[in-house]
Amino acid sequence: MPDPERFRALLASLLPAGRAVGPVRLRLYGEMVHVLWASGQRRAAIRLERLWDEAMQEHAFSLLCAYGMGEQHGGPDHDEHLEEVCRSHSHVFPTEAFARLDDPEAQHREVCVLQQRARLHDTESRLRKELEESLREQQRVEQALRVSLDREQEARSQAEASAAYKEIFLGIIGHDLRNPLNAILLTAEMMVHRSMLSDVSRACIERVAVSGRRMKRMVDQLLEMTRARLVEGIAVVRREQHLVPIVAKIVDELRAAHPHHQLELGGDAACWAWVDGDRFEQVISNLVGNAIAHGDPAQPITVVVRQQANDASVCVHNFGPAIEAALLDELFDPFKRGTRAHANREGLGLGLYITKRIIDAHTGRIEVMSSNEAGTAFEVTVPRRRPG
């Protein structure tokens, strides 16, 4: 940066000699501003311009600058510095090229062109500054969005980790409850067959066994739900199987367990599908058990097996109060079940959720139709053959 004291001292040592020549006003030639600017020292060039202006307030001289405007304007990054330099000058004189123009109209046109260029430069500079400010604002907004997104992702990760912990915790509880429940059931079943028991004692032990089996179903459903949610689905091992014997087996078991309900099996005598037999038994057991729990006991429950071109279907129908239309989409979500009696009285209400996950694993579908007049029907459809 120029040293103001040295500048003033040097100028003071020169100006008296200049005045001694006579009363003529001195004209000084300044090249250092151009040298500083050309070397990239913009602020130093501006500072030197201001020192020259301050000196002109104290001494009688004129300053001729040895640089051109085109050389000064090195691009958009220099606009601010160039404006500072221009503000440091009191007059601008035409170049020699302008002086060589003899025609007054040509000189006038040249001045007009210079004026238009100056205005365009001012407009371009203003627009560039507005654009730069807009870009900076956009960058600030983008940065704020990135921060917000990072926080949202972190919150989601924490929520997912918390949900996974809950699922694992439920799985551990369900697993640990199985062993004591099995011990209770085994002991109760052994005792109920002893001949020395009185009728009262046998009835008490049978109630213990019934309650134990109910608890076991609840624990089994809990474990199935946890497994389905943790691994995003229930594992199935499928092969081509005859559906009618699978369905008939479950219907016979439930008919024996619920002698006061009328269960009817119908449909096609032969129906093959690509299924996991054990899992499909679970589906039929859940659907028929649901019909027994919520259907009209005075009306029959029908199970119909049908074979179609590419699919096989099983429909379980019962009469009784209809499921509200608003609840149909929530039947398979254990956390959105309504207060209606369709909440499972024999378990945690996870049977339909597990059923849908099993059917999803079979790349099948499950549909529900319900009305007071026609009753309620759950129909599952699965592929007849191996996909692909």
C-alpha positions in Angstrom: 0.0 0.0 0.0 1.2 3.6 -0.7 2.8 5.3 2.3 0.9 8.6 2.7 3.7 10.4 4.5 6.3 9.5 2.0 4.0 10.5 -0.8 3.4 13.9 0.7 7.0 14.5 1.5 8.1 13.6 -2.1 5.4 15.8 -3.6 6.4 18.7 -1.3 10.0 18.4 -2.5 9.0 18.5 -6.1 6.3 21.2 -6.2 8.5 24.2 -5.0 10.9 23.6 -7.9 8.0 23.5 -10.3 6.6 26.8 -9.0 10.1 28.5 -9.3 9.8 28.1 -13.1 7.0 30.6 -13.1 3.3 31.2 -12.5 2.3 28.5 -15.0 0.1 25.8 -13.5 2.0 22.5 -13.3 0.9 19.3 -15.0 2.0 16.1 -13.4 2.1 12.7 -15.1 1.0 9.7 -13.0 1.8 6.2 -14.2 2.1 4.4 -10.9 -1.7 3.9 -10.6 -1.6 1.9 -13.8 1.4 -0.1 -12.7 -0.3 -1.0 -9.4 -3.6 -1.9 -11.1 -1.9 -4.0 -13.8 0.0 -6.0 -11.1 -3.3 -6.8 -9.4 -3.0 -4.4 -6.5 -6.4 -2.8 -7.0 -6.8 -1.4 -3.5 -3.4 0.1 -3.6 -4.2 1.8 -7.0 -7.4 3.3 -5.5 -5.5 4.5 -2.4 -2.9 6.2 -4.6 -5.7 7.9 -6.6 -7.1 9.3 -3.4 -3.7 10.6 -2.3 -3.4 12.4 -5.6 -6.9 14.0 -5.1 -5.9 15.1 -1.6 -2.7 16.7 -2.9 -4.6 18.6 -5.6 -6.6 20.3 -2.7 -3.3 21.7 -1.3 -1.2 22.3 -4.5 -1.8 23.9 -7.8 -1.2 21.2 -10.5 -3.1 19.1 -13.0 -2.7 15.3 -13.0 -2.7 13.3 -16.3 -3.4 9.6 -15.8 -1.4 7.2 -18.1 -4.0 4.4 -18.4 -7.0 3.6 -20.5 -10.5 2.7 -19.4 -10.5 -0.5 -21.4 -7.4 -1.7 -19.6 -8.9 -0.8 -16.2 -12.0 -2.9 -16.7 -10.7 -6.4 -16.3 -14.0 -8.2 -15.9 -17.0 -8.4 -13.5 -14.7 -8.9 -10.5 -13.2 -5.4 -11.0 -16.5 -3.4 -11.2 -16.4 -2.1 -7.7 -12.7 -1.1 -7.9 -13.2 0.5 -11.3 -16.1 2.6 -9.9 -13.9 3.7 -7.1 -11.2 4.9 -9.5 -13.8 6.7 -11.6 -15.1 8.5 -8.6 -11.6 9.7 -7.8 -11.4 11.7 -11.1 -13.0 15.1 -11.6 -12.8 15.2 -15.4 -12.6 12.7 -18.3 -10.9 13.9 -21.5 -11.4 12.2 -24.9 -8.6 10.1 -26.3 -6.3 11.0 -29.2 -8.6 8.9 -31.5 -11.4 11.3 -30.7 -9.2 14.4 -31.4 -8.5 13.0 -34.8 -12.2 13.1 -35.8 -12.6 16.3 -37.9 -16.3 16.0 -38.5 -18.4 17.5 -35.6 -21.1 14.9 -36.3 -18.6 12.1 -36.0 -17.4 13.5 -32.7 -21.0 13.8 -31.5 -21.7 10.2 -32.5 -18.5 9.0 -30.7 -19.6 10.8 -27.6 -23.1 9.3 -27.9 -21.6 5.8 -28.3 -19.4 6.4 -25.2 -22.4 7.5 -23.3 -24.4 4.4 -24.3 -21.5 2.2 -23.4 -21.2 3.8 -20.0 -25.0 3.4 -19.4 -24.8 -0.2 -20.5 -21.9 -0.8 -18.2 -23.8 0.7 -15.3 -26.9 -1.5 -16.1 -24.8 -4.6 -16.6 -23.0 -4.0 -13.3 -26.3 -3.4 -11.4 -27.9 -6.6 -12.9 -24.7 -8.6 -12.2 -24.8 -7.5 -8.5 -28.5 -8.4 -8.3 -27.8 -11.8 -9.8 -24.9 -12.4 -7.4 -27.1 -11.5 -4.5 -29.9 -13.8 -5.8 -27.4 -16.6 -6.1 -26.1 -16.0 -2.6 -29.7 -16.0 -1.3 -30.3 -19.3 -3.2 -27.2 -20.8 -1.6 -28.4 -19.7 1.8 -31.8 -21.3 1.2 -30.2 -24.5 -0.1 -27.9 -24.7 2.9 -30.9 -24.2 5.2 -32.7 -27.0 3.3 -29.7 -29.3 3.6 -29.6 -28.7 7.3 -33.3 -29.3 7.7 -33.0 -32.5 5.6 -30.1 -33.7 7.7 -32.1 -33.1 10.9 -35.2 -34.9 9.4 -33.1 -37.9 8.4 -31.5 -38.0 11.8 -34.9 -37.9 13.5 -36.2 -40.6 11.1 -33.2 -42.8 11.9 -33.8 -42.4 15.6 -37.5 -43.2 15.2 -36.7 -46.3 13.1 -34.1 -47.4 15.6 -36.6 -46.9 18.4 -39.3 -48.8 16.5 -36.8 -51.7 15.7 -35.9 -51.8 19.4 -39.6 -52.2 20.4 -40.1 -55.0 17.8 -37.0 -56.8 19.2 -38.2 -56.3 22.7 -41.6 -57.8 21.9 -40.0 -60.7 20.2 -37.8 -61.4 23.2 -40.8 -61.3 25.5 -42.8 -63.6 23.3 -40.0 -66.0 22.9 -39.3 -66.1 26.7 -43.0 -66.6 27.5 -43.2 -69.7 25.3 -41.3 -72.1 27.6 -43.3 -71.4 30.8 -46.5 -71.6 28.8 -45.6 -74.9 27.3 -44.7 -76.2 30.8 -48.1 -75.1 32.1 -50.0 -76.6 29.2 -48.1 -79.9 29.4 -48.7 -80.2 33.1 -52.4 -79.3 32.8 -53.0 -81.8 30.0 -51.2 -84.6 32.0 -53.2 -83.9 35.1 -56.6 -83.7 33.4 -56.3 -87.3 32.3 -55.6 -88.6 35.8 -58.3 -90.9 37.1 -58.2 -89.9 40.8 -59.2 -86.3 40.1 -62.7 -85.2 41.2 -65.0 -83.6 38.7 -64.5 -80.2 40.3 -60.7 -80.5 40.1 -60.8 -81.7 36.5 -63.0 -78.8 35.6 -60.5 -76.4 37.2 -57.5 -77.9 35.4 -59.4 -77.8 32.1 -60.0 -74.1 32.6 -56.2 -73.7 33.2 -55.5 -75.6 29.9 -58.0 -73.5 28.0 -56.5 -70.3 29.3 -53.0 -71.6 28.6 -53.9 -72.4 25.0 -55.4 -69.0 24.6 -52.2 -67.4 25.9 -50.1 -69.5 23.6 -52.1 -68.3 20.6 -51.5 -64.7 21.7 -47.8 -65.3 22.1 -47.6 -67.1 18.7 -49.3 -64.1 17.0 -47.0 -61.7 18.8 -44.0 -63.6 17.5 -45.4 -63.8 14.0 -46.1 -60.1 13.9 -42.6 -59.3 15.2 -41.0 -61.6 12.7 -43.0 -60.1 9.8 -42.2 -56.5 10.8 -38.5 -57.0 11.5 -37.7 -58.9 8.3 -40.3 -57.0 6.1 -42.3 -60.2 5.5 -42.9 -63.7 6.5 -40.7 -66.4 5.0 -42.5 -69.1 3.0 -41.3 -72.2 1.2 -43.6 -72.8 -1.7 -44.3 -75.8 -3.9 -47.2 -77.0 -6.0 -49.8 -78.4 -3.6 -53.5 -79.6 -3.7 -55.4 -76.9 -1.7 -58.6 -78.9 -1.0 -56.9 -81.4 1.5 -55.2 -78.4 3.2 -58.4 -76.5 3.6 -60.4 -79.6 4.6 -57.9 -80.5 7.4 -58.4 -77.1 9.1 -62.1 -77.1 8.6 -62.4 -80.5 10.2 -60.2 -79.4 13.2 -62.3 -76.3 13.8 -65.5 -78.2 13.3 -64.5 -80.5 16.1 -63.3 -77.7 18.4 -66.6 -75.7 17.8 -69.4 -78.3 17.6 -72.1 -75.6 18.0 -71.1 -73.9 14.7 -72.0 -75.2 11.3 -69.0 -75.3 9.0 -69.5 -76.2 5.3 -66.8 -76.9 2.7 -67.6 -76.6 -1.0 -66.2 -75.6 -4.4 -64.0 -77.5 -6.8 -62.9 -81.0 -6.0 -59.4 -80.4 -7.4 -57.5 -77.2 -6.9 -53.7 -76.8 -7.2 -51.7 -73.8 -6.2 -48.1 -72.7 -5.6 -48.1 -72.4 -1.8 -46.4 -73.1 1.5 -48.7 -75.7 3.0 -48.1 -74.9 6.7 -48.5 -71.1 6.1 -51.7 -71.6 4.1 -53.1 -73.7 6.9 -52.5 -70.8 9.1 -54.3 -68.5 6.7 -57.4 -70.7 6.6 -57.3 -71.2 10.4 -57.2 -67.4 11.0 -60.1 -66.7 8.5 -62.4 -69.5 9.7 -61.6 -68.7 13.3 -62.4 -65.0 12.6 -65.8 -66.1 11.1 -66.5 -68.3 14.2 -65.7 -65.4 16.5 -67.8 -62.8 14.8 -70.4 -64.6 12.7 -74.0 -65.5 13.6 -73.8 -68.9 15.4 -77.2 -69.8 14.0 -76.1 -69.4 10.4 -73.6 -71.6 8.6 -70.0 -70.6 7.8 -69.1 -71.6 4.2 -65.6 -72.2 2.9 -65.4 -72.4 -0.9 -62.3 -73.4 -2.9 -62.1 -72.4 -6.6 -59.6 -73.0 -9.3 -59.2 -70.4 -12.1 -57.0 -70.0 -15.1 -54.0 -68.7 -13.4 -55.0 -68.5 -9.7 -56.6 -70.4 -7.0 -58.9 -68.8 -4.4 -60.5 -69.7 -1.0 -63.5 -67.7 0.2 -64.7 -67.8 3.8 -68.2 -66.4 4.4 -70.3 -65.8 7.5 -73.5 -64.1 8.3 -73.7 -61.5 11.1 -73.1 -57.8 11.7 -71.4 -56.1 8.8 -67.9 -54.5 9.2 -68.2 -50.7 8.9 -67.0 -49.4 5.5 -64.6 -47.0 7.2 -62.9 -49.9 8.9 -62.4 -52.2 5.9 -59.0 -50.6 5.0 -57.8 -50.9 8.6 -58.7 -54.5 9.3 -55.2 -55.7 8.4 -53.4 -53.0 10.5 -53.1 -54.1 14.2 -52.5 -50.6 15.3 -55.6 -49.1 13.6 -58.3 -51.5 14.6 -61.6 -49.9 15.6 -63.5 -50.4 18.9 -66.0 -52.7 17.0 -66.4 -56.3 18.1 -64.2 -57.3 15.2 -61.2 -56.9 17.6 -60.2 -60.5 18.2 -61.7 -61.7 21.5 -59.4 -64.8 21.5 -56.1 -63.0 21.0 -54.3 -59.7 20.3 -56.2 -59.1 17.1 -53.1 -59.9 15.0 -54.6 -62.8 13.0 -55.8 -60.8 10.0 -52.5 -58.8 9.9 -50.5 -62.1 9.9 -52.9 -63.5 7.3 -52.2 -60.6 4.9 -48.5 -60.8 5.4 -48.6 -64.5 4.5 -50.6 -63.8 1.4 -48.3 -61.0 0.4 -45.4 -63.4 0.7 -47.2 -65.7 -1.8 -47.6 -62.7 -4.2 -51.3 -63.1 -3.7 -54.1 -60.8 -2.5 -56.9 -60.7 0.1 -60.2 -59.0 -0.4 -63.1 -58.2 2.1 -66.8 -57.7 1.3 -69.3 -57.0 4.0 -72.9 -55.9 4.3 -75.8 -56.6 6.7 -77.7 -58.4 4.0 -75.0 -60.5 2.4 -72.8 -61.0 5.4 -69.0 -60.9 5.4 -66.6 -62.7 3.0 -62.8 -62.9 3.1 -61.4 -64.2 -0.2 -57.7 -65.0 -0.7 -56.2 -65.6 -4.1 -52.7 -67.1 -4.8 -50.9 -68.1 -8.0 -51.6 -71.6 -9.4 -48.1 -72.1 -10.7 -44.6 -71.0 -9.8 -44.1 -67.3 -11.0 -41.9 -66.9 -14.1 
